[in-house]
Amino acid sequence: MTLYDELKKLPPGLPPGNLTGYPGVWDGMVVVHQPRMTIADRAAAYLAASPIHHPLEVVSTADGGRLEGLWVLGNNYRGSGYHGAFPPGFTKRIKALFPDHPKILHLFSGSLPPEPGVVRVDINPELKPDLCLDAHVLSQFRPVLRNVSLIICDPPYSDEDCDRYGVCRVKRNVVIEECRTVLEPGGFLVWLDQVWPMYSKKNWILRGLIGVVRSTNHRARLVTILEKK
């Protein structure tokens, strides 16, 4: 029985109160335990996986450091063609930073194809996500979202984007809090946006700020990496 077979058992629009007894989305997935990685370890892992790219800088801070840098992804048109889809190579770079987190919850997943260990979450059923739900109520699905340690979040950036997707404007502070509720302590939130989102220093540690550009005449974006306290 695969992860996706288990997810198909969840009725569409399942009320959160009826989730008791359903399997967790990663139940049965075998994960090899790895030692806790430092920020310097993550920078080294990224460089090892992407030796042709410029290394990320490790900035010393009182709480263990953070990563800073710029990713120039290039004008590559081999993507899905879906508006706002990740440019080729983006998710590969994120995974290179988190080799110890094979179980990934991907919010606002859009046109991402199925992938072992990755649970795609989107509000649009036509995109056939693994879980079709509103990210603003993510925590209501905690009974099936167990042991979440890495969330990648790529919300609509503007009112224009929301209109194009046919969705309401995303309340960043609400979704970030929902992610915090679902994540395990020490888990990471990777947030891709056109802005540096607000977050509570009481609840989060800033672990990375990485600029992302494709080429001229494209939107510049920012990857914010937060660790749950």
LOLUM-52351 format. One record per residue: residue in one letter; x, y, z of N, C-alpha, C, CB in turn. Coordinates in nm, 3 decimals. Glycine has a CB too. Example, Ala and Ser with C-alpha at 12.3 -4.5 7.8 and 13.67 -1.06 7.14 Angstrom:
REM LOLUM-52351
residuo  n.px  n.py  n.pz  ca.px  ca.py  ca.pz  c.px  c.py  c.pz  cb.px  cb.py  cb.pz
A  1.319  -0.569  0.780  1.230  -0.450  0.780  1.320  -0.330  0.780  1.131  -0.447  0.905;
S  1.285  -0.225  0.708  1.367  -0.106  0.714  1.290  0.003  0.787  1.408  -0.060  0.572;
//
This chain:
REM LOLUM-52351
residuo  n.px  n.py  n.pz  ca.px  ca.py  ca.pz  c.px  c.py  c.pz  cb.px  cb.py  cb.pz
M  0.086  -0.119  0.000  0.000  0.000  0.000  0.090  0.124  0.000  -0.097  0.000  0.124;
T  0.072  0.210  -0.099  0.156  0.329  -0.109  0.093  0.446  -0.037  0.180  0.364  -0.256;
L  0.171  0.552  -0.021  0.122  0.675  0.040  0.000  0.726  -0.034  0.231  0.782  0.042;
Y  0.005  0.722  -0.166  -0.105  0.779  -0.244  -0.230  0.691  -0.239  -0.061  0.798  -0.389;
D  -0.213  0.561  -0.223  -0.329  0.474  -0.202  -0.399  0.511  -0.073  -0.287  0.326  -0.200;
E  -0.322  0.540  0.031  -0.381  0.578  0.159  -0.454  0.711  0.148  -0.272  0.585  0.267;
L  -0.394  0.806  0.075  -0.456  0.938  0.063  -0.588  0.931  -0.013  -0.362  1.035  -0.007;
K  -0.599  0.838  -0.107  -0.723  0.826  -0.183  -0.840  0.782  -0.096  -0.705  0.729  -0.298;
K  -0.810  0.725  0.021  -0.917  0.680  0.110  -0.988  0.797  0.177  -0.861  0.586  0.215;
L  -0.922  0.913  0.177  -0.983  1.029  0.242  -1.091  1.087  0.153  -0.876  1.135  0.276;
P  -1.216  1.089  0.197  -1.323  1.146  0.115  -1.299  1.294  0.090  -1.460  1.126  0.182;
P  -1.333  1.344  -0.031  -1.314  1.487  -0.058  -1.398  1.572  0.036  -1.350  1.520  -0.203;
G  -1.339  1.681  0.085  -1.411  1.769  0.174  -1.440  1.708  0.309  -1.537  1.811  0.112;
L  -1.361  1.611  0.349  -1.383  1.540  0.474  -1.383  1.636  0.592  -1.277  1.431  0.494;
P  -1.490  1.642  0.672  -1.489  1.731  0.788  -1.378  1.692  0.884  -1.625  1.728  0.860;
P  -1.304  1.790  0.936  -1.192  1.759  1.026  -1.231  1.671  1.143  -1.132  1.886  1.078;
G  -1.352  1.686  1.194  -1.394  1.607  1.310  -1.404  1.459  1.283  -1.524  1.656  1.359;
N  -1.403  1.418  1.156  -1.418  1.278  1.120  -1.285  1.212  1.080  -1.516  1.266  1.006;
L  -1.174  1.276  1.113  -1.044  1.223  1.070  -0.988  1.117  1.164  -0.946  1.335  1.057;
T  -1.044  1.104  1.282  -0.994  1.005  1.377  -1.000  0.865  1.318  -1.073  1.012  1.508;
G  -0.889  0.795  1.325  -0.886  0.658  1.274  -0.829  0.646  1.134  -1.023  0.602  1.275;
Y  -0.817  0.759  1.063  -0.757  0.754  0.931  -0.605  0.746  0.944  -0.798  0.876  0.846;
P  -0.537  0.682  0.850  -0.391  0.671  0.861  -0.324  0.806  0.840  -0.338  0.571  0.760;
G  -0.207  0.823  0.900  -0.128  0.942  0.873  -0.074  0.935  0.732  -0.014  0.957  0.975;
V  -0.050  1.051  0.672  -0.011  1.053  0.531  0.126  0.990  0.507  -0.011  1.195  0.480;
W  0.209  0.981  0.611  0.340  0.917  0.593  0.349  0.784  0.665  0.450  1.009  0.643;
D  0.240  0.730  0.713  0.244  0.600  0.780  0.300  0.495  0.685  0.103  0.559  0.829;
G  0.391  0.415  0.735  0.449  0.308  0.654  0.574  0.349  0.578  0.349  0.259  0.557;
M  0.604  0.479  0.574  0.725  0.525  0.506  0.845  0.503  0.596  0.713  0.674  0.465;
V  0.944  0.432  0.545  1.065  0.402  0.621  1.164  0.516  0.604  1.127  0.267  0.577;
V  1.207  0.574  0.715  1.302  0.685  0.712  1.424  0.648  0.795  1.236  0.816  0.765;
V  1.542  0.663  0.737  1.667  0.637  0.808  1.700  0.758  0.894  1.784  0.604  0.708;
H  1.713  0.736  1.023  1.742  0.847  1.114  1.880  0.905  1.085  1.734  0.800  1.260;
Q  1.889  1.038  1.082  2.015  1.107  1.060  2.040  1.204  1.174  2.016  1.179  0.925;
P  2.166  1.229  1.208  2.198  1.325  1.314  2.147  1.464  1.278  2.349  1.329  1.339;
R  2.116  1.542  1.380  2.070  1.679  1.360  2.178  1.760  1.289  2.034  1.744  1.495;
M  2.138  1.832  1.184  2.233  1.911  1.106  2.236  2.055  1.155  2.198  1.907  0.956;
T  2.355  2.113  1.158  2.370  2.255  1.187  2.348  2.335  1.059  2.510  2.286  1.248;
I  2.341  2.467  1.072  2.327  2.552  0.954  2.449  2.537  0.862  2.309  2.699  0.995;
A  2.566  2.526  0.921  2.688  2.505  0.842  2.681  2.371  0.768  2.813  2.509  0.931;
D  2.626  2.269  0.833  2.608  2.138  0.768  2.518  2.152  0.646  2.549  2.035  0.868;
R  2.413  2.230  0.658  2.318  2.247  0.547  2.384  2.321  0.430  2.192  2.324  0.594;
A  2.464  2.421  0.462  2.536  2.493  0.357  2.632  2.399  0.284  2.613  2.613  0.417;
A  2.698  2.311  0.360  2.791  2.215  0.299  2.718  2.113  0.215  2.873  2.145  0.407;
A  2.602  2.067  0.262  2.522  1.971  0.186  2.474  2.032  0.054  2.402  1.922  0.270;
Y  2.434  2.159  0.061  2.391  2.228  -0.061  2.505  2.238  -0.161  2.337  2.368  -0.027;
L  2.622  2.276  -0.113  2.738  2.291  -0.201  2.778  2.157  -0.261  2.855  2.352  -0.126;
A  2.769  2.050  -0.183  2.805  1.917  -0.233  2.708  1.872  -0.342  2.805  1.816  -0.119;
A  2.581  1.907  -0.327  2.481  1.867  -0.426  2.481  1.959  -0.548  2.343  1.865  -0.364;
S  2.529  2.082  -0.530  2.526  2.181  -0.639  2.661  2.251  -0.649  2.413  2.286  -0.616;
P  2.768  2.177  -0.680  2.902  2.236  -0.679  2.923  2.346  -0.783  3.004  2.128  -0.701;
I  2.838  2.351  -0.887  2.856  2.452  -0.991  2.793  2.585  -0.950  2.796  2.404  -1.123;
H  2.713  2.586  -0.842  2.645  2.707  -0.800  2.724  2.779  -0.691  2.505  2.674  -0.750;
H  2.698  2.907  -0.678  2.766  2.985  -0.577  2.724  2.937  -0.438  2.735  3.136  -0.594;
P  2.819  2.917  -0.348  2.783  2.868  -0.214  2.701  2.971  -0.137  2.909  2.833  -0.134;
L  2.623  2.920  -0.043  2.547  3.006  0.047  2.637  3.051  0.162  2.421  2.934  0.099;
E  2.617  3.172  0.206  2.695  3.226  0.318  2.631  3.187  0.450  2.709  3.379  0.307;
V  2.712  3.145  0.545  2.665  3.116  0.679  2.692  3.239  0.766  2.734  2.988  0.739;
V  2.585  3.304  0.811  2.596  3.424  0.893  2.586  3.384  1.040  2.487  3.528  0.855;
S  2.683  3.421  1.119  2.682  3.386  1.261  2.579  3.471  1.336  2.822  3.406  1.322;
T  2.499  3.404  1.418  2.402  3.472  1.504  2.405  3.405  1.641  2.258  3.467  1.442;
A  2.343  3.471  1.737  2.343  3.419  1.874  2.266  3.289  1.886  2.286  3.521  1.969;
D  2.173  3.264  1.792  2.090  3.143  1.802  2.129  3.034  1.703  1.946  3.179  1.781;
G  2.252  3.036  1.654  2.298  2.925  1.572  2.322  2.953  1.426  2.204  2.819  1.581;
G  2.297  3.075  1.382  2.331  3.112  1.246  2.217  3.102  1.146  2.441  3.029  1.200;
R  2.238  3.162  1.031  2.141  3.155  0.922  2.215  3.157  0.788  2.039  3.273  0.930;
L  2.144  3.117  0.683  2.199  3.115  0.549  2.154  3.239  0.471  2.157  2.987  0.475;
E  2.244  3.293  0.392  2.210  3.405  0.304  2.274  3.381  0.168  2.257  3.541  0.366;
G  2.205  3.429  0.064  2.261  3.412  -0.069  2.164  3.453  -0.177  2.303  3.271  -0.090;
L  2.201  3.426  -0.300  2.120  3.458  -0.416  2.123  3.341  -0.513  2.169  3.588  -0.485;
W  2.006  3.296  -0.555  1.995  3.190  -0.655  1.950  3.251  -0.787  1.896  3.079  -0.608;
V  2.036  3.243  -0.887  2.002  3.285  -1.023  1.970  3.157  -1.101  2.120  3.368  -1.091;
L  1.841  3.131  -1.120  1.798  3.002  -1.175  1.803  2.996  -1.327  1.659  2.973  -1.130;
G  1.808  3.110  -1.393  1.817  3.109  -1.538  1.682  3.104  -1.606  1.900  2.993  -1.583;
N  1.681  3.141  -1.732  1.557  3.148  -1.809  1.530  3.014  -1.876  1.564  3.261  -1.915;
N  1.485  2.917  -1.796  1.461  2.781  -1.843  1.311  2.760  -1.860  1.521  2.676  -1.744;
Y  1.269  2.720  -1.978  1.125  2.708  -2.006  1.077  2.563  -2.005  1.093  2.771  -2.141;
R  1.146  2.476  -1.934  1.105  2.336  -1.929  1.006  2.308  -1.818  1.225  2.248  -1.913;
G  0.951  2.413  -1.758  0.855  2.394  -1.649  0.720  2.348  -1.701  0.839  2.523  -1.572;
S  0.623  2.345  -1.610  0.490  2.292  -1.643  0.407  2.389  -1.726  0.415  2.258  -1.516;
G  0.444  2.516  -1.725  0.363  2.616  -1.794  0.253  2.674  -1.708  0.304  2.555  -1.917;
Y  0.234  2.619  -1.589  0.132  2.668  -1.497  0.177  2.801  -1.438  0.104  2.564  -1.384;
H  0.086  2.898  -1.432  0.121  3.030  -1.381  0.175  3.021  -1.239  -0.001  3.124  -1.386;
G  0.294  3.076  -1.219  0.354  3.076  -1.086  0.425  2.948  -1.048  0.250  3.102  -0.987;
A  0.435  2.852  -1.140  0.501  2.725  -1.108  0.650  2.747  -1.080  0.484  2.623  -1.223;
F  0.706  2.657  -1.000  0.848  2.667  -0.972  0.929  2.654  -1.101  0.890  2.558  -0.872;
P  1.032  2.736  -1.117  1.124  2.714  -1.228  1.202  2.587  -1.205  1.219  2.835  -1.246;
P  1.242  2.518  -1.311  1.320  2.395  -1.294  1.443  2.419  -1.208  1.361  2.339  -1.431;
G  1.467  2.327  -1.118  1.585  2.335  -1.033  1.560  2.392  -0.896  1.687  2.416  -1.100;
F  1.446  2.459  -0.874  1.424  2.523  -0.744  1.407  2.419  -0.633  1.300  2.613  -0.751;
T  1.315  2.324  -0.652  1.291  2.226  -0.546  1.415  2.139  -0.522  1.169  2.137  -0.582;
K  1.493  2.116  -0.627  1.616  2.039  -0.610  1.711  2.110  -0.514  1.686  2.015  -0.746;
R  1.717  2.242  -0.523  1.806  2.318  -0.434  1.754  2.314  -0.290  1.818  2.464  -0.482;
I  1.623  2.324  -0.273  1.567  2.318  -0.139  1.596  2.181  -0.075  1.414  2.344  -0.142;
K  1.576  2.077  -0.152  1.602  1.942  -0.099  1.749  1.922  -0.066  1.557  1.835  -0.200;
A  1.837  1.988  -0.141  1.980  1.977  -0.111  2.012  2.037  0.026  2.062  2.046  -0.220;
L  1.932  2.136  0.069  1.952  2.197  0.200  1.899  2.109  0.314  1.884  2.332  0.205;
F  1.804  2.020  0.279  1.737  1.940  0.381  1.741  1.791  0.347  1.591  1.985  0.398;
P  1.860  1.734  0.332  1.868  1.590  0.299  1.818  1.501  0.411  2.011  1.553  0.267;
D  1.806  1.558  0.531  1.759  1.481  0.647  1.607  1.491  0.665  1.829  1.529  0.773;
H  1.537  1.551  0.567  1.392  1.567  0.576  1.325  1.512  0.449  1.354  1.717  0.597;
P  1.316  1.380  0.436  1.258  1.322  0.314  1.106  1.335  0.307  1.296  1.177  0.305;
K  1.041  1.364  0.421  0.896  1.379  0.423  0.863  1.529  0.414  0.833  1.315  0.553;
I  0.799  1.568  0.304  0.777  1.711  0.278  0.628  1.738  0.259  0.857  1.757  0.153;
L  0.579  1.840  0.326  0.443  1.889  0.305  0.453  2.014  0.219  0.369  1.918  0.442;
H  0.389  2.010  0.103  0.403  2.120  0.008  0.269  2.192  -0.005  0.452  2.069  -0.129;
L  0.260  2.313  0.055  0.139  2.393  0.049  0.136  2.478  -0.078  0.127  2.482  0.173;
F  0.014  2.498  -0.130  -0.005  2.572  -0.256  0.077  2.503  -0.366  0.037  2.723  -0.240;
S  0.058  2.373  -0.378  0.146  2.291  -0.463  0.122  2.310  -0.612  0.129  2.147  -0.429;
G  0.006  2.362  -0.651  -0.017  2.390  -0.792  -0.002  2.270  -0.881  0.075  2.496  -0.838;
S  0.085  2.281  -0.980  0.100  2.177  -1.082  0.209  2.076  -1.051  0.129  2.240  -1.215;
L  0.262  2.076  -0.930  0.369  1.980  -0.898  0.322  1.837  -0.921  0.415  1.998  -0.752;
P  0.402  1.753  -0.984  0.365  1.613  -1.006  0.381  1.532  -0.878  0.448  1.552  -1.118;
P  0.318  1.415  -0.870  0.335  1.329  -0.753  0.482  1.290  -0.734  0.249  1.202  -0.765;
E  0.520  1.274  -0.610  0.658  1.237  -0.579  0.660  1.163  -0.446  0.750  1.363  -0.574;
P  0.732  1.053  -0.437  0.738  0.978  -0.311  0.783  1.065  -0.194  0.832  0.859  -0.325;
G  0.710  1.058  -0.084  0.745  1.132  0.035  0.691  1.273  0.041  0.889  1.137  0.048;
V  0.643  1.325  -0.073  0.592  1.462  -0.079  0.440  1.458  -0.081  0.646  1.536  -0.205;
V  0.378  1.531  0.013  0.233  1.544  0.017  0.197  1.682  -0.037  0.177  1.522  0.162;
R  0.130  1.683  -0.151  0.093  1.808  -0.216  -0.044  1.854  -0.166  0.091  1.791  -0.370;
V  -0.050  1.980  -0.122  -0.173  2.036  -0.068  -0.212  2.158  -0.150  -0.157  2.074  0.082;
D  -0.333  2.157  -0.201  -0.382  2.272  -0.279  -0.533  2.280  -0.263  -0.342  2.260  -0.430;
I  -0.588  2.400  -0.280  -0.731  2.419  -0.264  -0.809  2.387  -0.392  -0.759  2.562  -0.221;
N  -0.739  2.375  -0.504  -0.802  2.352  -0.634  -0.806  2.202  -0.666  -0.727  2.429  -0.745;
P  -0.924  2.140  -0.664  -0.931  1.995  -0.691  -0.893  1.959  -0.834  -1.070  1.944  -0.663;
E  -0.904  2.053  -0.927  -0.869  2.024  -1.066  -0.721  1.994  -1.083  -0.909  2.142  -1.155;
L  -0.639  2.039  -0.988  -0.495  2.013  -0.994  -0.459  1.876  -0.937  -0.420  2.122  -0.920;
K  -0.557  1.806  -0.882  -0.541  1.672  -0.827  -0.430  1.664  -0.721  -0.510  1.574  -0.939;
P  -0.439  1.750  -0.619  -0.341  1.740  -0.511  -0.366  1.615  -0.428  -0.346  1.865  -0.421;
D  -0.270  1.580  -0.345  -0.288  1.466  -0.255  -0.391  1.497  -0.148  -0.154  1.427  -0.190;
L  -0.390  1.620  -0.098  -0.490  1.667  -0.004  -0.546  1.799  -0.056  -0.432  1.683  0.139;
C  -0.677  1.804  -0.075  -0.741  1.925  -0.125  -0.803  1.998  -0.006  -0.850  1.892  -0.234;
L  -0.739  2.107  0.035  -0.788  2.180  0.152  -0.734  2.322  0.150  -0.747  2.109  0.282;
D  -0.793  2.405  0.235  -0.755  2.545  0.249  -0.642  2.555  0.351  -0.876  2.632  0.291;
A  -0.530  2.613  0.312  -0.415  2.623  0.401  -0.445  2.703  0.527  -0.299  2.686  0.328;
H  -0.548  2.787  0.524  -0.583  2.866  0.642  -0.639  2.780  0.755  -0.684  2.973  0.603;
V  -0.677  2.656  0.725  -0.729  2.565  0.828  -0.647  2.437  0.832  -0.879  2.532  0.801;
L  -0.521  2.447  0.798  -0.433  2.331  0.790  -0.430  2.252  0.920  -0.293  2.374  0.753;
S  -0.428  2.320  1.033  -0.413  2.252  1.162  -0.532  2.162  1.194  -0.396  2.354  1.273;
Q  -0.646  2.183  1.130  -0.761  2.098  1.155  -0.740  1.957  1.100  -0.885  2.158  1.094;
F  -0.638  1.940  1.019  -0.608  1.810  0.958  -0.488  1.742  1.025  -0.582  1.826  0.808;
R  -0.456  1.786  1.147  -0.342  1.728  1.217  -0.353  1.577  1.239  -0.325  1.795  1.351;
P  -0.474  1.520  1.255  -0.481  1.375  1.273  -0.417  1.294  1.160  -0.624  1.333  1.287;
V  -0.416  1.348  1.038  -0.351  1.276  0.928  -0.218  1.338  0.890  -0.444  1.272  0.806;
L  -0.188  1.455  0.945  -0.061  1.522  0.918  0.027  1.508  1.041  -0.082  1.673  0.880;
R  0.078  1.388  1.060  0.162  1.361  1.176  0.310  1.362  1.138  0.124  1.226  1.240;
N  0.393  1.404  1.231  0.539  1.401  1.212  0.584  1.490  1.097  0.586  1.259  1.188;
V  0.524  1.609  1.086  0.564  1.704  0.982  0.689  1.778  1.027  0.449  1.804  0.950;
S  0.795  1.768  0.948  0.920  1.835  0.986  0.969  1.935  0.882  1.027  1.732  1.010;
L  0.907  1.935  0.763  0.947  2.031  0.659  0.825  2.069  0.576  1.060  1.973  0.569;
I  0.796  2.199  0.572  0.687  2.251  0.489  0.745  2.350  0.390  0.577  2.318  0.576;
I  0.712  2.331  0.262  0.747  2.427  0.158  0.619  2.499  0.118  0.815  2.357  0.034;
C  0.621  2.631  0.124  0.500  2.709  0.103  0.524  2.814  -0.006  0.455  2.778  0.235;
D  0.441  2.811  -0.110  0.454  2.904  -0.223  0.317  2.965  -0.252  0.513  2.832  -0.350;
P  0.272  3.061  -0.170  0.137  3.115  -0.185  0.126  3.212  -0.302  0.094  3.185  -0.057;
P  0.005  3.244  -0.344  -0.012  3.354  -0.442  0.044  3.483  -0.382  -0.164  3.373  -0.481;
Y  0.119  3.557  -0.462  0.191  3.671  -0.408  0.109  3.800  -0.403  0.313  3.695  -0.489;
S  0.013  3.814  -0.494  -0.057  3.941  -0.508  -0.205  3.919  -0.533  0.004  4.023  -0.622;
D  -0.281  4.028  -0.526  -0.424  4.021  -0.558  -0.444  3.975  -0.703  -0.492  4.157  -0.536;
E  -0.356  4.021  -0.790  -0.365  3.980  -0.931  -0.346  3.829  -0.945  -0.260  4.054  -1.015;
D  -0.251  3.774  -0.871  -0.230  3.629  -0.874  -0.351  3.555  -0.821  -0.105  3.591  -0.793;
C  -0.407  3.605  -0.711  -0.525  3.540  -0.652  -0.642  3.540  -0.751  -0.566  3.612  -0.522;
D  -0.661  3.651  -0.820  -0.767  3.659  -0.920  -0.745  3.556  -1.031  -0.776  3.800  -0.979;
R  -0.620  3.541  -1.068  -0.588  3.447  -1.176  -0.615  3.303  -1.134  -0.442  3.462  -1.218;
Y  -0.587  3.272  -1.005  -0.613  3.138  -0.954  -0.758  3.118  -0.912  -0.521  3.109  -0.837;
G  -0.832  3.228  -0.897  -0.970  3.217  -0.851  -0.980  3.185  -0.703  -1.041  3.111  -0.929;
V  -0.889  3.243  -0.622  -0.888  3.217  -0.477  -0.887  3.349  -0.403  -0.765  3.130  -0.436;
C  -0.918  3.344  -0.274  -0.914  3.463  -0.189  -0.769  3.498  -0.156  -0.996  3.441  -0.060;
R  -0.749  3.622  -0.117  -0.615  3.667  -0.080  -0.564  3.587  0.041  -0.615  3.818  -0.048;
V  -0.440  3.546  0.036  -0.381  3.465  0.143  -0.345  3.555  0.262  -0.256  3.390  0.092;
K  -0.387  3.513  0.380  -0.349  3.581  0.503  -0.221  3.515  0.553  -0.463  3.574  0.612;
R  -0.110  3.577  0.522  0.019  3.516  0.549  0.036  3.481  0.696  0.130  3.609  0.505;
N  -0.002  3.572  0.784  0.018  3.547  0.927  -0.063  3.427  0.975  -0.020  3.670  1.009;
V  -0.182  3.408  0.917  -0.266  3.294  0.955  -0.203  3.164  0.908  -0.407  3.309  0.898;
V  -0.160  3.160  0.783  -0.102  3.037  0.727  0.029  3.002  0.799  -0.076  3.053  0.575;
I  0.110  3.102  0.831  0.235  3.074  0.902  0.206  3.016  1.040  0.319  3.203  0.916;
E  0.104  3.065  1.107  0.067  3.010  1.237  0.012  2.868  1.222  -0.036  3.100  1.306;
E  -0.065  2.842  1.116  -0.115  2.707  1.091  0.002  2.611  1.067  -0.210  2.707  0.970;
C  0.101  2.656  0.995  0.220  2.573  0.972  0.292  2.545  1.102  0.316  2.641  0.872;
R  0.303  2.645  1.188  0.369  2.626  1.316  0.296  2.522  1.400  0.378  2.758  1.393;
T  0.164  2.525  1.396  0.084  2.431  1.474  0.106  2.287  1.428  -0.063  2.466  1.465;
V  0.125  2.267  1.298  0.141  2.133  1.242  0.283  2.081  1.256  0.100  2.134  1.095;
L  0.381  2.170  1.246  0.521  2.129  1.250  0.562  2.074  1.386  0.610  2.246  1.213;
E  0.655  1.979  1.382  0.718  1.934  1.503  0.816  2.040  1.553  0.790  1.799  1.480;
P  0.847  2.044  1.683  0.953  2.135  1.730  1.083  2.106  1.656  0.973  2.120  1.883;
G  1.149  2.211  1.610  1.270  2.193  1.532  1.244  2.174  1.384  1.347  2.077  1.583;
G  1.115  2.171  1.345  1.080  2.159  1.203  1.099  2.291  1.131  0.936  2.112  1.187;
F  1.101  2.283  0.998  1.132  2.400  0.917  1.016  2.439  0.825  1.257  2.375  0.834;
L  1.000  2.570  0.809  0.908  2.626  0.711  0.989  2.702  0.607  0.803  2.720  0.779;
V  0.976  2.663  0.481  1.043  2.731  0.370  0.936  2.809  0.294  1.119  2.630  0.275;
W  0.943  2.940  0.302  0.837  3.027  0.249  0.890  3.107  0.130  0.784  3.122  0.360;
L  0.833  3.084  0.011  0.873  3.156  -0.110  0.769  3.264  -0.139  0.888  3.060  -0.232;
D  0.814  3.388  -0.156  0.720  3.499  -0.171  0.793  3.618  -0.233  0.657  3.538  -0.034;
Q  0.716  3.722  -0.262  0.776  3.848  -0.306  0.805  3.941  -0.188  0.684  3.919  -0.406;
V  0.764  3.900  -0.070  0.788  3.981  0.050  0.855  3.894  0.157  0.655  4.042  0.104;
W  0.914  3.959  0.253  0.966  3.892  0.373  0.850  3.889  0.472  1.094  3.966  0.433;
P  0.789  3.773  0.494  0.669  3.768  0.576  0.698  3.795  0.723  0.601  3.633  0.561;
M  0.598  3.852  0.791  0.610  3.874  0.935  0.599  3.741  1.008  0.502  3.974  0.985;
Y  0.673  3.729  1.117  0.668  3.608  1.199  0.705  3.647  1.342  0.765  3.498  1.144;
S  0.667  3.563  1.435  0.694  3.589  1.576  0.829  3.531  1.615  0.583  3.530  1.664;
K  0.917  3.615  1.666  1.047  3.568  1.713  1.034  3.480  1.837  1.139  3.685  1.742;
K  0.919  3.488  1.902  0.894  3.402  2.018  0.873  3.258  1.973  0.772  3.452  2.096;
N  0.823  3.240  1.850  0.788  3.106  1.800  0.883  3.052  1.695  0.651  3.109  1.745;
W  0.959  3.140  1.631  1.042  3.100  1.517  1.184  3.153  1.530  0.980  3.149  1.386;
I  1.277  3.079  1.469  1.415  3.125  1.452  1.440  3.142  1.302  1.517  3.024  1.517;
L  1.491  3.258  1.264  1.523  3.282  1.124  1.647  3.203  1.086  1.543  3.433  1.096;
R  1.634  3.113  0.987  1.746  3.029  0.947  1.795  3.055  0.804  1.706  2.884  0.960;
G  1.726  3.140  0.730  1.774  3.165  0.595  1.697  3.275  0.523  1.766  3.040  0.514;
L  1.770  3.352  0.442  1.714  3.452  0.352  1.788  3.438  0.219  1.725  3.599  0.410;
I  1.719  3.389  0.117  1.783  3.363  -0.012  1.701  3.429  -0.123  1.796  3.209  -0.038;
G  1.763  3.520  -0.194  1.697  3.582  -0.308  1.689  3.485  -0.425  1.771  3.710  -0.350;
V  1.579  3.491  -0.500  1.559  3.400  -0.614  1.519  3.482  -0.737  1.450  3.292  -0.582;
V  1.599  3.471  -0.843  1.566  3.536  -0.970  1.585  3.437  -1.084  1.654  3.663  -0.992;
R  1.509  3.458  -1.189  1.525  3.373  -1.308  1.614  3.444  -1.410  1.388  3.338  -1.370;
S  1.567  3.555  -1.462  1.645  3.634  -1.556  1.581  3.772  -1.563  1.651  3.566  -1.697;
T  1.624  3.852  -1.659  1.569  3.986  -1.670  1.419  3.981  -1.698  1.640  4.064  -1.781;
N  1.349  4.081  -1.648  1.204  4.097  -1.670  1.120  3.992  -1.599  1.174  4.092  -1.817;
H  1.177  3.922  -1.503  1.101  3.828  -1.421  1.094  3.882  -1.278  1.167  3.685  -1.424;
R  0.994  3.837  -1.206  0.979  3.879  -1.067  1.093  3.823  -0.981  0.844  3.834  -1.012;
A  1.141  3.907  -0.891  1.238  3.861  -0.792  1.161  3.811  -0.670  1.337  3.975  -0.753;
R  1.207  3.702  -0.612  1.140  3.643  -0.497  1.240  3.619  -0.384  1.072  3.511  -0.537;
L  1.185  3.587  -0.270  1.268  3.566  -0.151  1.227  3.435  -0.083  1.255  3.686  -0.053;
V  1.326  3.353  -0.053  1.305  3.233  0.027  1.336  3.269  0.172  1.394  3.114  -0.023;
T  1.236  3.257  0.259  1.255  3.276  0.402  1.249  3.139  0.469  1.147  3.373  0.461;
I  1.352  3.103  0.542  1.356  2.975  0.611  1.343  2.999  0.760  1.488  2.898  0.579;
L  1.238  2.939  0.820  1.212  2.954  0.962  1.216  2.818  1.031  1.076  3.022  0.986;
E  1.272  2.815  1.150  1.272  2.694  1.231  1.180  2.713  1.351  1.416  2.658  1.279;
K  1.094  2.616  1.373  1.002  2.624  1.486  1.076  2.599  1.617  0.887  2.523  1.470;
K  1.055  2.688  1.713  1.116  2.669  1.844  1.050  2.555  1.921  1.109  2.798  1.925;
//
